[in-house]
């Protein structure tokens, strides 16, 4: 007898597409996280302010700390979903075919075949659950990265804005250095702004440290689920030998 599939599993296996300019994290995509909004390249005044507060460029350092192709990571989440949907459809086809076969075939061999295909369908269902777990884990991770990047962008904007003020204040102090009060006033104002910049940088590094801890945990989960998928695949039921019907010619 012939069997007709009720689903088309291969239709699920399509390349994961990501439009980083249109989709937000809750839609399944992360934008270019390293752009940090519309931060401009530091002008001379900003560079001067950063120089007085840090011995490094905080924008460049922040990019290094959160570096990675997170759009590709978002695509992985979609790929896991596609594999999970494939397993769901394949399992459904096996269950439907097994029921049809059971209605038309009886005997010990038929009973053994039913148990085999039923077990196979259940194993594939478990594979779907594993792929779904990976999908959710990846989605959670890149959403956390997105949120951290947004927070870092705000803090970096604040640092650069404050750096501009520091640069202007230092410039004003230099321009009034012929008086007794100019440099003193400038030094006091710069000190307060520099402290503010350092505090913002501290918040930024704390945010990234928390993100790194979360990512480390996510990596552990991915390793565990991946090992589980491998074990399930190894233990898939395999027929002991080919079946030859004694009444078949």
C-alpha positions in Angstrom: 0.0 0.0 0.0 1.1 3.6 -0.5 1.5 6.2 2.2 0.9 9.9 1.8 2.8 12.4 4.0 0.6 14.8 5.8 3.3 17.4 6.1 6.4 18.4 4.1 9.3 18.4 6.6 11.9 19.6 4.0 10.0 22.8 3.5 11.2 23.8 7.0 14.9 23.6 6.0 15.4 27.1 4.6 18.4 29.4 5.2 17.7 31.6 8.3 17.3 35.2 7.1 17.9 38.2 9.3 17.2 41.9 8.6 19.2 43.7 11.2 17.7 47.1 10.2 14.1 46.2 10.7 13.7 43.5 13.3 14.0 44.0 17.1 15.2 41.3 19.5 11.7 40.2 20.3 11.1 39.6 16.6 14.1 37.3 16.5 17.0 39.6 15.4 19.7 41.8 16.9 20.9 44.9 15.1 24.5 45.9 14.7 25.2 46.2 18.4 28.6 47.7 18.0 27.3 50.9 16.4 26.0 52.1 19.8 23.4 54.3 18.4 24.5 57.5 16.6 27.7 58.2 18.5 29.9 60.4 16.4 33.7 60.1 16.0 35.2 62.1 18.9 36.1 65.7 17.9 39.2 67.5 19.2 37.3 68.7 22.3 35.9 65.2 23.1 39.3 63.7 22.6 40.8 66.2 24.9 38.1 65.4 27.6 38.7 61.7 27.2 42.4 62.2 27.5 42.0 63.9 30.8 39.8 61.1 32.2 41.2 58.0 30.7 44.4 56.6 29.1 42.3 54.8 26.5 39.4 55.4 24.2 36.2 54.1 26.0 34.3 53.7 22.7 37.0 51.4 21.3 37.3 49.5 24.5 33.6 49.0 24.8 33.4 47.6 21.3 36.2 45.1 22.2 34.3 44.0 25.3 31.1 43.3 23.5 32.5 42.2 20.2 30.9 39.5 18.1 28.7 38.9 15.2 25.4 38.8 17.1 23.3 39.0 13.9 24.8 35.6 13.0 23.9 34.4 16.5 20.3 35.5 15.9 20.3 33.5 12.7 21.3 30.4 14.7 18.2 30.8 16.8 16.1 30.7 13.6 18.1 27.6 12.3 17.3 25.8 15.6 13.6 26.6 15.2 13.7 25.3 11.6 15.2 22.0 12.7 12.7 21.7 15.5 9.8 22.2 13.1 11.4 19.7 10.7 11.4 17.1 13.5 7.8 17.9 14.4 6.7 17.4 10.8 8.8 14.2 10.3 7.4 12.7 13.5 3.9 13.5 12.4 4.4 11.7 9.1 5.8 8.6 10.8 2.9 8.5 13.3 0.3 8.8 10.5 2.0 6.2 8.3 2.3 3.9 11.3 -1.4 4.1 12.0 -2.2 3.3 8.4 0.2 0.4 8.4 -1.3 -1.0 11.6 -4.8 -0.9 10.1 -3.7 -3.1 7.2 -1.1 -5.4 8.6 -1.4 -7.9 11.5 0.8 -10.5 13.1 4.1 -10.5 15.2 6.1 -8.7 12.5 3.4 -6.0 12.3 3.4 -5.6 16.0 7.2 -5.3 16.0 7.1 -2.7 13.2 4.5 -0.7 15.0 6.6 -0.5 18.2 9.7 0.4 16.1 8.0 3.3 14.3 6.2 4.5 17.4 9.5 4.6 19.3 11.2 6.4 16.4 8.5 9.1 16.3 8.8 9.7 20.0 12.6 10.0 19.8 12.2 12.5 17.0 9.7 14.4 19.1 12.3 14.6 21.8 14.8 15.9 19.3 12.3 18.7 18.5 12.2 19.6 22.2 16.0 19.8 22.3 16.1 22.1 19.3 13.4 24.3 20.8 15.5 24.5 24.0 18.5 25.7 21.9 16.3 28.2 20.1 15.0 29.8 23.3 18.4 29.9 24.8 19.9 31.7 21.8 17.0 34.1 21.7 17.4 34.9 25.4 21.2 35.4 25.0 21.0 37.8 22.1 18.2 39.8 23.7 20.4 40.2 26.8 23.2 41.3 24.5 20.8 43.8 22.8 19.7 45.3 26.1 23.3 45.5 27.4 24.4 47.2 24.2 21.6 49.7 24.4 22.6 50.5 28.0 26.3 50.8 27.0 25.3 53.1 24.1 23.5 55.4 26.5 26.5 55.4 28.9 29.0 56.0 26.1 26.9 58.9 24.8 26.9 60.3 28.3 30.7 59.9 28.6 31.3 61.6 25.2 28.9 64.4 26.1 30.7 64.9 29.4 34.0 64.7 27.6 33.0 67.6 25.4 32.1 69.7 28.5 35.5 68.8 30.0 37.3 69.8 26.8 35.4 73.1 26.6 36.2 73.8 30.3 39.8 73.0 29.8 39.9 75.2 26.8 38.3 78.0 28.7 40.8 77.6 31.5 43.6 77.7 29.0 42.2 80.8 27.3 42.0 82.7 30.6 45.3 81.5 32.0 46.5 85.1 32.1 44.2 85.7 35.0 44.5 84.2 38.5 41.1 82.6 38.5 40.7 80.9 35.1 42.8 77.8 35.7 41.5 77.3 39.2 37.9 77.4 38.2 38.6 75.2 35.2 40.4 72.6 37.3 37.5 72.3 39.8 34.9 71.9 37.1 37.0 69.4 35.2 37.6 67.3 38.3 33.8 66.9 38.9 33.1 66.0 35.3 36.0 63.5 35.2 34.6 61.7 38.3 31.2 61.6 36.5 32.8 60.0 33.4 34.7 57.4 35.5 31.4 56.5 37.3 29.7 56.0 33.9 32.5 53.8 32.7 32.3 51.8 35.9 28.5 51.2 35.2 29.3 50.2 31.7 31.9 47.6 32.7 29.6 46.3 35.3 26.9 45.9 32.7 29.2 44.0 30.4 30.5 41.8 33.2 26.9 40.8 34.1 26.4 40.0 30.4 29.5 37.9 30.2 28.3 35.9 33.2 25.0 35.3 31.5 26.7 34.3 28.3 28.9 31.8 30.1 25.8 30.2 31.6 24.2 30.0 28.2 27.2 28.3 26.7 27.0 25.7 29.4 23.3 25.1 28.6 24.1 24.8 24.9 26.8 22.2 25.5 24.5 20.2 27.7 21.6 20.2 25.1 24.1 19.5 22.3 25.4 16.4 24.1 21.8 15.3 24.8 21.0 15.6 21.0 24.0 13.5 20.2 23.1 10.8 22.7 19.5 10.7 21.4 20.8 10.3 17.8 23.2 7.5 18.8 20.4 5.6 20.6 17.8 5.9 17.7 16.2 2.5 17.2 17.7 0.5 14.4 16.1 -2.7 13.0 18.1 -5.8 14.0 17.8 -7.3 10.5 15.8 -7.0 7.3 12.3 -8.6 7.3 11.5 -11.2 4.8 7.9 -12.3 4.7 7.6 -16.0 4.4 4.7 -15.6 2.0 6.4 -13.1 -0.2 7.7 -14.5 -3.6 
